[in-house]
Every structure is written in structure tokens, then in C-alpha cells.
């Protein structure tokens, strides 16, 4: 990487170097984006139906909880003897 030419470029470089990937935060951002996308198609005039749909969305009926798995085939190997 070269020397940043602008202050904005320098700030972006500094920010990206300091950031780490938080997969749970990323998942929440994706779910929130998807919820806003779904809601953009909804025009609900009946208040009972509106509250029912909001409750269903708040309970996460359109997306599953995050799934974390370990690979059972994973085997830690010892370093080779030299």
C-alpha cells in the first residue's frame, strides 16, 4: 500500500486496519437489512394485522438463529519431528 493521498483515504486505511470481523454483528446487520427490505413491501392498514406482523418480525419468524458448528472430522496434528 502506498502513502494515502487524502485525509479521507488515510482515515479509511486506519479504520480498516483496526477493524476485526464480528460475525454476530454482521449477522445482525444482515437480518436488519433483510427486515427493512421485507417491510418496504408491506402496507398494512389494519392495526391488528400490523401489530401481528410486527410481533412476528420481532420474534424472528423470517430468519433462523445463528448456527455454530464444529467440524467433527477436525483433528489437531502434532508438529513434525525434525
C-alpha positions as CSV (number, residue, x, y, z in Angstrom):
1,X,0.0,0.0,0.0
2,X,1.2,3.4,-0.8
3,X,1.0,6.6,1.2
4,X,-2.6,7.9,1.5
5,X,-3.1,11.0,-0.7
6,X,-6.1,12.4,1.1
7,X,-7.2,12.7,4.7
8,X,-10.3,10.6,3.9
9,X,-8.1,7.9,2.3
10,X,-5.9,7.9,5.4
11,X,-8.9,7.6,7.7
12,X,-10.3,4.7,5.7
13,X,-6.9,2.9,5.8
14,X,-6.6,3.4,9.5
15,X,-10.2,2.3,10.2
16,X,-9.9,-0.8,8.0
17,X,-6.6,-1.8,9.7
18,X,-8.1,-1.6,13.2
19,X,-11.4,-3.4,12.4
20,X,-11.9,-7.1,13.0
21,X,-14.8,-9.2,11.8
22,X,-17.5,-9.8,14.3
23,X,-19.7,-12.4,12.7
24,X,-22.5,-12.0,15.2
25,X,-22.7,-8.3,14.5
26,X,-22.5,-9.0,10.7
27,X,-25.4,-11.4,11.1
28,X,-27.5,-8.8,13.0
29,X,-26.8,-6.3,10.3
30,X,-27.8,-8.7,7.5
31,X,-31.0,-9.6,9.4
32,X,-31.9,-5.9,9.9
33,X,-31.2,-5.1,6.3
34,X,-33.5,-8.0,5.2
35,X,-36.2,-6.9,7.6
36,X,-36.1,-3.4,6.2
37,X,-36.3,-4.9,2.7
38,X,-39.3,-7.0,3.6
39,X,-41.0,-4.1,5.4
40,X,-40.6,-2.0,2.2
41,X,-43.2,-4.2,0.5
42,X,-45.7,-4.0,3.4
43,X,-48.5,-1.5,3.6
44,X,-50.8,-2.7,6.4
45,X,-53.7,-0.5,7.3
46,X,-55.5,-2.8,9.9
47,X,-53.8,-2.1,13.2
48,X,-54.4,-5.7,14.5
49,X,-52.8,-7.2,11.4
50,X,-50.0,-4.6,11.6
51,X,-49.2,-5.5,15.2
52,X,-49.4,-9.2,14.5
53,X,-46.9,-8.8,11.6
54,X,-44.6,-6.6,13.7
55,X,-44.7,-9.2,16.5
56,X,-43.8,-12.0,14.1
57,X,-40.9,-10.0,12.7
58,X,-39.7,-9.1,16.2
59,X,-39.8,-12.8,17.1
60,X,-37.6,-13.6,14.0
61,X,-40.0,-15.8,12.1
62,X,-38.3,-14.9,8.8
63,X,-34.8,-15.9,9.8
64,X,-33.2,-18.6,11.9
65,X,-30.9,-18.2,14.9
66,X,-27.2,-18.3,14.1
67,X,-25.8,-21.8,13.8
68,X,-22.4,-22.5,15.2
69,X,-20.9,-25.9,14.4
70,X,-17.6,-27.6,15.0
71,X,-16.3,-30.0,12.3
72,X,-16.1,-33.5,13.9
73,X,-13.5,-34.5,11.3
74,X,-11.1,-31.9,12.6
75,X,-8.1,-33.5,14.1
76,X,-5.2,-31.5,15.6
77,X,-1.9,-32.8,14.3
78,X,1.3,-32.6,16.2
79,X,4.1,-30.7,14.5
80,X,6.5,-32.9,12.6
81,X,9.6,-34.1,14.4
82,X,12.8,-32.8,12.9
